[in-house]
Amino acid sequence: MAHSLSSKKRNRQNVKRKVINRARKSMVKTQIKHFETALTEGDMDKATTQYRLLVQRLDRVSCTSTVHKNTAARIKSRMARRLNAATAKKA
């Protein structure tokens, strides 16, 4: 249990940040699921739009330090490879 005023305030701030960070991470995970379902359905137009939304959300989350920039870049790269492989298989 925190005793000093500054440590009590820090605990309150940590609780608030935890809620915000969880919401942001959940948003990204949900977008990844939407992208993956579009890929499995074989709808390339929907998959490309979902990929663009995923990139936007990852960029937004990584600039707030919720997710590290390299982690966001790695996820974007992996999803781009999956999208490119699916479009090559389709064509």
C-alpha positions as CSV (number, residue, x, y, z in Angstrom):
1,M,0.0,0.0,0.0
2,A,1.3,3.4,-0.9
3,H,1.9,5.8,1.9
4,S,3.2,9.1,0.4
5,L,0.9,11.4,-1.5
6,S,3.1,11.1,-4.7
7,S,3.0,7.3,-4.6
8,K,-0.8,7.4,-4.1
9,K,-1.2,9.7,-7.1
10,R,1.1,7.5,-9.1
11,N,-1.1,4.5,-8.3
12,R,-4.2,6.4,-9.4
13,Q,-2.5,7.3,-12.7
14,N,-1.4,3.8,-13.3
15,V,-4.9,2.5,-12.9
16,K,-6.2,5.0,-15.4
17,R,-3.4,4.3,-17.9
18,K,-4.0,0.5,-17.5
19,V,-7.7,0.9,-18.6
20,I,-6.7,3.1,-21.5
21,N,-3.9,0.8,-22.7
22,R,-6.1,-2.3,-22.4
23,A,-8.8,-0.6,-24.5
24,R,-6.2,0.3,-27.2
25,K,-4.7,-3.2,-27.3
26,S,-8.2,-4.7,-27.5
27,M,-9.0,-2.4,-30.4
28,V,-6.0,-3.6,-32.3
29,K,-6.7,-7.2,-31.6
30,T,-10.3,-6.8,-32.8
31,Q,-9.0,-5.2,-36.0
32,I,-6.6,-8.1,-36.6
33,K,-9.5,-10.5,-36.2
34,H,-11.6,-8.6,-38.7
35,F,-8.6,-8.7,-41.2
36,E,-8.1,-12.4,-40.7
37,T,-11.8,-13.2,-41.2
38,A,-11.8,-11.2,-44.4
39,L,-8.7,-13.2,-45.6
40,T,-10.3,-16.5,-44.8
41,E,-13.5,-15.5,-46.6
42,G,-11.4,-14.7,-49.7
43,D,-12.8,-11.2,-50.1
44,M,-9.6,-9.3,-51.1
45,D,-11.3,-5.9,-51.3
46,K,-12.6,-6.2,-47.8
47,A,-9.2,-7.5,-46.6
48,T,-7.3,-4.6,-48.1
49,T,-9.7,-2.1,-46.4
50,Q,-9.3,-4.0,-43.1
51,Y,-5.5,-3.9,-43.5
52,R,-5.6,-0.2,-44.0
53,L,-7.7,0.3,-40.9
54,L,-5.3,-2.1,-39.0
55,V,-2.3,0.0,-40.1
56,Q,-4.0,3.2,-39.0
57,R,-4.8,1.8,-35.6
58,L,-1.4,0.3,-35.1
59,D,0.2,3.6,-35.9
60,R,-2.1,5.5,-33.5
61,V,-1.4,3.0,-30.7
62,S,2.4,2.9,-31.3
63,C,2.8,6.7,-31.2
64,T,1.3,6.7,-27.7
65,S,3.8,4.1,-26.4
66,T,1.0,1.6,-25.7
67,V,2.7,-0.7,-28.2
68,H,6.4,-0.3,-29.1
69,K,7.0,1.0,-32.6
70,N,8.9,-2.1,-33.7
71,T,6.1,-4.4,-32.5
72,A,3.6,-2.4,-34.5
73,A,6.0,-2.6,-37.6
74,R,6.4,-6.3,-37.1
75,I,2.6,-6.9,-37.0
76,K,2.1,-4.7,-40.1
77,S,4.8,-6.6,-42.0
78,R,3.3,-10.0,-41.1
79,M,-0.2,-9.0,-42.1
80,A,1.1,-7.4,-45.3
81,R,2.8,-10.7,-46.2
82,R,-0.4,-12.6,-45.5
83,L,-2.4,-10.2,-47.7
84,N,0.1,-10.3,-50.5
85,A,0.2,-14.1,-50.4
86,A,-3.5,-14.3,-50.5
87,T,-3.8,-11.9,-53.4
88,A,-1.1,-13.8,-55.3
89,K,-2.9,-17.1,-54.7
90,K,-6.2,-15.5,-55.9
91,A,-4.7,-14.3,-59.1
